Amino acid sequence: MSRWSMVNIAAGGSVEQVAEANPWQEERRIARAAVALLRGDVAVLQAGSRSVLATADGIDAAESARALADPLEALALGYRSQLSVPLWNAGRRVGALAVLGRDSRSFHEADVAVLRALAGQVERNFVSIH
């Protein structure tokens, strides 16, 4: 069974380890599902000034969290693949959901559809994360 590490990243860049009881529980579930369904190493859900990061085994979320928001930093950290979709609220782009992997790979339309469906769950619950 995989161990999961979850952190929230606040607007000022501070990183806090996520406890089990957290108001972002649904967003944590979605980020974790993105990692599992798309066979990624990390998922980042960024909405407004807050971010949720889910990682699979062997990745230190607290050390990587800030850098993964920047694709060039992620590349420097050894991530070779990324798929991201925007999050929308009232016709405005307000964030993104991304899955990153250490292995180079191509994503397919089915992968994009899965990530868009997960992003849609966030968008439907948007009031809960603002």
PyMOL commands that place a pseudoatom at each C-alpha (Angstrom):
pseudoatom trace, name=CA, resn=MET, resi=1, chain=A, elem=C, hetatm=0, pos=[0.000, 0.000, 0.000]
pseudoatom trace, name=CA, resn=SER, resi=2, chain=A, elem=C, hetatm=0, pos=[1.280, 3.472, -0.885]
pseudoatom trace, name=CA, resn=ARG, resi=3, chain=A, elem=C, hetatm=0, pos=[2.039, 6.108, 1.713]
pseudoatom trace, name=CA, resn=TRP, resi=4, chain=A, elem=C, hetatm=0, pos=[0.731, 9.570, 0.866]
pseudoatom trace, name=CA, resn=SER, resi=5, chain=A, elem=C, hetatm=0, pos=[2.135, 12.887, 1.878]
pseudoatom trace, name=CA, resn=MET, resi=6, chain=A, elem=C, hetatm=0, pos=[-0.087, 15.955, 1.686]
pseudoatom trace, name=CA, resn=VAL, resi=7, chain=A, elem=C, hetatm=0, pos=[0.728, 19.629, 2.211]
pseudoatom trace, name=CA, resn=ASN, resi=8, chain=A, elem=C, hetatm=0, pos=[-1.058, 22.944, 1.786]
pseudoatom trace, name=CA, resn=ILE, resi=9, chain=A, elem=C, hetatm=0, pos=[0.896, 25.888, 0.385]
pseudoatom trace, name=CA, resn=ALA, resi=10, chain=A, elem=C, hetatm=0, pos=[-0.320, 29.290, 1.596]
pseudoatom trace, name=CA, resn=ALA, resi=11, chain=A, elem=C, hetatm=0, pos=[-0.079, 32.528, -0.400]
pseudoatom trace, name=CA, resn=GLY, resi=12, chain=A, elem=C, hetatm=0, pos=[3.158, 33.606, 1.291]
pseudoatom trace, name=CA, resn=GLY, resi=13, chain=A, elem=C, hetatm=0, pos=[4.808, 30.312, 0.371]
pseudoatom trace, name=CA, resn=SER, resi=14, chain=A, elem=C, hetatm=0, pos=[4.551, 28.749, 3.818]
pseudoatom trace, name=CA, resn=VAL, resi=15, chain=A, elem=C, hetatm=0, pos=[4.085, 24.987, 3.759]
pseudoatom trace, name=CA, resn=GLU, resi=16, chain=A, elem=C, hetatm=0, pos=[1.961, 23.167, 6.308]
pseudoatom trace, name=CA, resn=GLN, resi=17, chain=A, elem=C, hetatm=0, pos=[1.652, 19.410, 6.637]
pseudoatom trace, name=CA, resn=VAL, resi=18, chain=A, elem=C, hetatm=0, pos=[-1.988, 18.426, 6.275]
pseudoatom trace, name=CA, resn=ALA, resi=19, chain=A, elem=C, hetatm=0, pos=[-3.738, 16.828, 9.207]
pseudoatom trace, name=CA, resn=GLU, resi=20, chain=A, elem=C, hetatm=0, pos=[-6.569, 14.388, 8.606]
pseudoatom trace, name=CA, resn=ALA, resi=21, chain=A, elem=C, hetatm=0, pos=[-9.266, 16.906, 9.593]
pseudoatom trace, name=CA, resn=ASN, resi=22, chain=A, elem=C, hetatm=0, pos=[-8.826, 19.656, 7.024]
pseudoatom trace, name=CA, resn=PRO, resi=23, chain=A, elem=C, hetatm=0, pos=[-11.307, 21.956, 5.284]
pseudoatom trace, name=CA, resn=TRP, resi=24, chain=A, elem=C, hetatm=0, pos=[-9.711, 21.049, 1.933]
pseudoatom trace, name=CA, resn=GLN, resi=25, chain=A, elem=C, hetatm=0, pos=[-10.558, 17.368, 2.319]
pseudoatom trace, name=CA, resn=GLU, resi=26, chain=A, elem=C, hetatm=0, pos=[-12.374, 17.149, -1.039]
pseudoatom trace, name=CA, resn=GLU, resi=27, chain=A, elem=C, hetatm=0, pos=[-9.517, 18.872, -2.854]
pseudoatom trace, name=CA, resn=ARG, resi=28, chain=A, elem=C, hetatm=0, pos=[-6.996, 16.519, -1.195]
pseudoatom trace, name=CA, resn=ARG, resi=29, chain=A, elem=C, hetatm=0, pos=[-9.088, 13.569, -2.392]
pseudoatom trace, name=CA, resn=ILE, resi=30, chain=A, elem=C, hetatm=0, pos=[-9.122, 14.954, -5.949]
pseudoatom trace, name=CA, resn=ALA, resi=31, chain=A, elem=C, hetatm=0, pos=[-5.354, 15.570, -5.998]
pseudoatom trace, name=CA, resn=ARG, resi=32, chain=A, elem=C, hetatm=0, pos=[-4.727, 12.062, -4.688]
pseudoatom trace, name=CA, resn=ALA, resi=33, chain=A, elem=C, hetatm=0, pos=[-7.089, 10.601, -7.309]
pseudoatom trace, name=CA, resn=ALA, resi=34, chain=A, elem=C, hetatm=0, pos=[-5.222, 12.489, -10.040]
pseudoatom trace, name=CA, resn=VAL, resi=35, chain=A, elem=C, hetatm=0, pos=[-1.923, 10.916, -8.969]
pseudoatom trace, name=CA, resn=ALA, resi=36, chain=A, elem=C, hetatm=0, pos=[-3.426, 7.424, -8.824]
pseudoatom trace, name=CA, resn=LEU, resi=37, chain=A, elem=C, hetatm=0, pos=[-5.544, 7.530, -11.995]
pseudoatom trace, name=CA, resn=LEU, resi=38, chain=A, elem=C, hetatm=0, pos=[-2.878, 9.124, -14.175]
pseudoatom trace, name=CA, resn=ARG, resi=39, chain=A, elem=C, hetatm=0, pos=[0.013, 7.139, -12.649]
pseudoatom trace, name=CA, resn=GLY, resi=40, chain=A, elem=C, hetatm=0, pos=[1.872, 10.310, -11.721]
pseudoatom trace, name=CA, resn=ASP, resi=41, chain=A, elem=C, hetatm=0, pos=[4.301, 11.030, -8.931]
pseudoatom trace, name=CA, resn=VAL, resi=42, chain=A, elem=C, hetatm=0, pos=[2.791, 14.339, -7.821]
pseudoatom trace, name=CA, resn=ALA, resi=43, chain=A, elem=C, hetatm=0, pos=[-0.456, 16.268, -8.269]
pseudoatom trace, name=CA, resn=VAL, resi=44, chain=A, elem=C, hetatm=0, pos=[-0.769, 19.983, -7.555]
pseudoatom trace, name=CA, resn=LEU, resi=45, chain=A, elem=C, hetatm=0, pos=[-4.169, 21.634, -7.199]
pseudoatom trace, name=CA, resn=GLN, resi=46, chain=A, elem=C, hetatm=0, pos=[-3.764, 25.412, -7.130]
pseudoatom trace, name=CA, resn=ALA, resi=47, chain=A, elem=C, hetatm=0, pos=[-6.792, 27.658, -6.652]
pseudoatom trace, name=CA, resn=GLY, resi=48, chain=A, elem=C, hetatm=0, pos=[-6.422, 31.321, -5.861]
pseudoatom trace, name=CA, resn=SER, resi=49, chain=A, elem=C, hetatm=0, pos=[-3.677, 31.796, -3.306]
pseudoatom trace, name=CA, resn=ARG, resi=50, chain=A, elem=C, hetatm=0, pos=[-3.805, 28.255, -1.895]
pseudoatom trace, name=CA, resn=SER, resi=51, chain=A, elem=C, hetatm=0, pos=[-2.427, 24.974, -3.198]
pseudoatom trace, name=CA, resn=VAL, resi=52, chain=A, elem=C, hetatm=0, pos=[-2.828, 21.334, -2.291]
pseudoatom trace, name=CA, resn=LEU, resi=53, chain=A, elem=C, hetatm=0, pos=[-0.113, 18.865, -3.222]
pseudoatom trace, name=CA, resn=ALA, resi=54, chain=A, elem=C, hetatm=0, pos=[-0.416, 15.076, -3.179]
pseudoatom trace, name=CA, resn=THR, resi=55, chain=A, elem=C, hetatm=0, pos=[2.623, 12.869, -3.604]
pseudoatom trace, name=CA, resn=ALA, resi=56, chain=A, elem=C, hetatm=0, pos=[3.183, 9.145, -3.827]
pseudoatom trace, name=CA, resn=ASP, resi=57, chain=A, elem=C, hetatm=0, pos=[5.975, 7.194, -2.115]
pseudoatom trace, name=CA, resn=GLY, resi=58, chain=A, elem=C, hetatm=0, pos=[9.474, 8.565, -1.983]
pseudoatom trace, name=CA, resn=ILE, resi=59, chain=A, elem=C, hetatm=0, pos=[8.826, 12.250, -2.611]
pseudoatom trace, name=CA, resn=ASP, resi=60, chain=A, elem=C, hetatm=0, pos=[9.231, 14.850, 0.111]
pseudoatom trace, name=CA, resn=ALA, resi=61, chain=A, elem=C, hetatm=0, pos=[6.214, 17.083, -0.371]
pseudoatom trace, name=CA, resn=ALA, resi=62, chain=A, elem=C, hetatm=0, pos=[7.426, 19.852, 1.922]
pseudoatom trace, name=CA, resn=GLU, resi=63, chain=A, elem=C, hetatm=0, pos=[10.719, 20.266, 0.054]
pseudoatom trace, name=CA, resn=SER, resi=64, chain=A, elem=C, hetatm=0, pos=[9.170, 20.083, -3.424]
pseudoatom trace, name=CA, resn=ALA, resi=65, chain=A, elem=C, hetatm=0, pos=[5.895, 21.942, -2.982]
pseudoatom trace, name=CA, resn=ARG, resi=66, chain=A, elem=C, hetatm=0, pos=[6.935, 25.490, -3.843]
pseudoatom trace, name=CA, resn=ALA, resi=67, chain=A, elem=C, hetatm=0, pos=[9.090, 24.535, -6.821]
pseudoatom trace, name=CA, resn=LEU, resi=68, chain=A, elem=C, hetatm=0, pos=[6.484, 22.349, -8.516]
pseudoatom trace, name=CA, resn=ALA, resi=69, chain=A, elem=C, hetatm=0, pos=[4.287, 25.333, -9.315]
pseudoatom trace, name=CA, resn=ASP, resi=70, chain=A, elem=C, hetatm=0, pos=[6.956, 26.464, -11.799]
pseudoatom trace, name=CA, resn=PRO, resi=71, chain=A, elem=C, hetatm=0, pos=[7.419, 24.082, -14.770]
pseudoatom trace, name=CA, resn=LEU, resi=72, chain=A, elem=C, hetatm=0, pos=[11.115, 25.013, -15.170]
pseudoatom trace, name=CA, resn=GLU, resi=73, chain=A, elem=C, hetatm=0, pos=[11.782, 24.314, -11.486]
pseudoatom trace, name=CA, resn=ALA, resi=74, chain=A, elem=C, hetatm=0, pos=[9.894, 21.019, -11.792]
pseudoatom trace, name=CA, resn=LEU, resi=75, chain=A, elem=C, hetatm=0, pos=[12.107, 20.104, -14.741]
pseudoatom trace, name=CA, resn=ALA, resi=76, chain=A, elem=C, hetatm=0, pos=[15.207, 20.960, -12.693]
pseudoatom trace, name=CA, resn=LEU, resi=77, chain=A, elem=C, hetatm=0, pos=[13.895, 18.677, -9.917]
pseudoatom trace, name=CA, resn=GLY, resi=78, chain=A, elem=C, hetatm=0, pos=[13.709, 15.787, -12.377]
pseudoatom trace, name=CA, resn=TYR, resi=79, chain=A, elem=C, hetatm=0, pos=[10.047, 15.829, -13.439]
pseudoatom trace, name=CA, resn=ARG, resi=80, chain=A, elem=C, hetatm=0, pos=[9.886, 14.964, -17.142]
pseudoatom trace, name=CA, resn=SER, resi=81, chain=A, elem=C, hetatm=0, pos=[6.151, 14.932, -17.795]
pseudoatom trace, name=CA, resn=GLN, resi=82, chain=A, elem=C, hetatm=0, pos=[3.295, 17.222, -16.840]
pseudoatom trace, name=CA, resn=LEU, resi=83, chain=A, elem=C, hetatm=0, pos=[-0.377, 17.441, -17.700]
pseudoatom trace, name=CA, resn=SER, resi=84, chain=A, elem=C, hetatm=0, pos=[-2.400, 20.354, -16.388]
pseudoatom trace, name=CA, resn=VAL, resi=85, chain=A, elem=C, hetatm=0, pos=[-5.886, 21.734, -16.896]
pseudoatom trace, name=CA, resn=PRO, resi=86, chain=A, elem=C, hetatm=0, pos=[-7.257, 25.113, -15.799]
pseudoatom trace, name=CA, resn=LEU, resi=87, chain=A, elem=C, hetatm=0, pos=[-9.805, 25.647, -13.031]
pseudoatom trace, name=CA, resn=TRP, resi=88, chain=A, elem=C, hetatm=0, pos=[-12.603, 28.105, -13.831]
pseudoatom trace, name=CA, resn=ASN, resi=89, chain=A, elem=C, hetatm=0, pos=[-14.977, 30.096, -11.648]
pseudoatom trace, name=CA, resn=ALA, resi=90, chain=A, elem=C, hetatm=0, pos=[-17.556, 32.495, -13.105]
pseudoatom trace, name=CA, resn=GLY, resi=91, chain=A, elem=C, hetatm=0, pos=[-15.767, 32.511, -16.468]
pseudoatom trace, name=CA, resn=ARG, resi=92, chain=A, elem=C, hetatm=0, pos=[-12.361, 33.369, -14.968]
pseudoatom trace, name=CA, resn=ARG, resi=93, chain=A, elem=C, hetatm=0, pos=[-9.319, 31.122, -14.755]
pseudoatom trace, name=CA, resn=VAL, resi=94, chain=A, elem=C, hetatm=0, pos=[-8.606, 30.837, -11.038]
pseudoatom trace, name=CA, resn=GLY, resi=95, chain=A, elem=C, hetatm=0, pos=[-6.153, 27.967, -10.817]
pseudoatom trace, name=CA, resn=ALA, resi=96, chain=A, elem=C, hetatm=0, pos=[-5.016, 24.656, -12.242]
pseudoatom trace, name=CA, resn=LEU, resi=97, chain=A, elem=C, hetatm=0, pos=[-4.852, 20.950, -11.529]
pseudoatom trace, name=CA, resn=ALA, resi=98, chain=A, elem=C, hetatm=0, pos=[-1.606, 19.326, -12.656]
pseudoatom trace, name=CA, resn=VAL, resi=99, chain=A, elem=C, hetatm=0, pos=[-0.063, 15.860, -12.549]
pseudoatom trace, name=CA, resn=LEU, resi=100, chain=A, elem=C, hetatm=0, pos=[3.704, 15.527, -12.824]
pseudoatom trace, name=CA, resn=GLY, resi=101, chain=A, elem=C, hetatm=0, pos=[5.870, 12.476, -13.339]
pseudoatom trace, name=CA, resn=ARG, resi=102, chain=A, elem=C, hetatm=0, pos=[9.570, 11.724, -13.188]
pseudoatom trace, name=CA, resn=ASP, resi=103, chain=A, elem=C, hetatm=0, pos=[9.400, 9.559, -16.319]
pseudoatom trace, name=CA, resn=SER, resi=104, chain=A, elem=C, hetatm=0, pos=[8.992, 11.011, -19.807]
pseudoatom trace, name=CA, resn=ARG, resi=105, chain=A, elem=C, hetatm=0, pos=[5.639, 10.016, -21.221]
pseudoatom trace, name=CA, resn=SER, resi=106, chain=A, elem=C, hetatm=0, pos=[2.944, 11.092, -23.613]
pseudoatom trace, name=CA, resn=PHE, resi=107, chain=A, elem=C, hetatm=0, pos=[-0.524, 11.817, -22.346]
pseudoatom trace, name=CA, resn=HIS, resi=108, chain=A, elem=C, hetatm=0, pos=[-3.562, 10.742, -24.336]
pseudoatom trace, name=CA, resn=GLU, resi=109, chain=A, elem=C, hetatm=0, pos=[-7.010, 12.247, -24.789]
pseudoatom trace, name=CA, resn=ALA, resi=110, chain=A, elem=C, hetatm=0, pos=[-8.343, 9.833, -22.164]
pseudoatom trace, name=CA, resn=ASP, resi=111, chain=A, elem=C, hetatm=0, pos=[-5.810, 11.213, -19.658]
pseudoatom trace, name=CA, resn=VAL, resi=112, chain=A, elem=C, hetatm=0, pos=[-6.900, 14.770, -20.454]
pseudoatom trace, name=CA, resn=ALA, resi=113, chain=A, elem=C, hetatm=0, pos=[-10.548, 13.755, -20.032]
pseudoatom trace, name=CA, resn=VAL, resi=114, chain=A, elem=C, hetatm=0, pos=[-9.851, 12.223, -16.606]
pseudoatom trace, name=CA, resn=LEU, resi=115, chain=A, elem=C, hetatm=0, pos=[-8.004, 15.326, -15.398]
pseudoatom trace, name=CA, resn=ARG, resi=116, chain=A, elem=C, hetatm=0, pos=[-10.748, 17.609, -16.761]
pseudoatom trace, name=CA, resn=ALA, resi=117, chain=A, elem=C, hetatm=0, pos=[-13.386, 15.537, -14.952]
pseudoatom trace, name=CA, resn=LEU, resi=118, chain=A, elem=C, hetatm=0, pos=[-11.457, 15.855, -11.685]
pseudoatom trace, name=CA, resn=ALA, resi=119, chain=A, elem=C, hetatm=0, pos=[-11.074, 19.604, -12.261]
pseudoatom trace, name=CA, resn=GLY, resi=120, chain=A, elem=C, hetatm=0, pos=[-14.821, 19.784, -12.822]
pseudoatom trace, name=CA, resn=GLN, resi=121, chain=A, elem=C, hetatm=0, pos=[-15.385, 18.351, -9.349]
pseudoatom trace, name=CA, resn=VAL, resi=122, chain=A, elem=C, hetatm=0, pos=[-13.275, 21.152, -7.889]
pseudoatom trace, name=CA, resn=GLU, resi=123, chain=A, elem=C, hetatm=0, pos=[-15.134, 23.773, -9.900]
pseudoatom trace, name=CA, resn=ARG, resi=124, chain=A, elem=C, hetatm=0, pos=[-18.530, 22.486, -8.700]
pseudoatom trace, name=CA, resn=ASN, resi=125, chain=A, elem=C, hetatm=0, pos=[-17.357, 22.818, -5.096]
pseudoatom trace, name=CA, resn=PHE, resi=126, chain=A, elem=C, hetatm=0, pos=[-15.520, 26.097, -5.583]
pseudoatom trace, name=CA, resn=VAL, resi=127, chain=A, elem=C, hetatm=0, pos=[-17.198, 27.890, -2.689]
pseudoatom trace, name=CA, resn=SER, resi=128, chain=A, elem=C, hetatm=0, pos=[-15.597, 25.417, -0.299]
pseudoatom trace, name=CA, resn=ILE, resi=129, chain=A, elem=C, hetatm=0, pos=[-12.030, 26.399, -1.251]
pseudoatom trace, name=CA, resn=HIS, resi=130, chain=A, elem=C, hetatm=0, pos=[-12.408, 30.186, -1.128]
for i in range(1, 130): cmd.bond("trace and resi %d" % i, "trace and resi %d" % (i + 1))
show_as sticks, trace
zoom trace
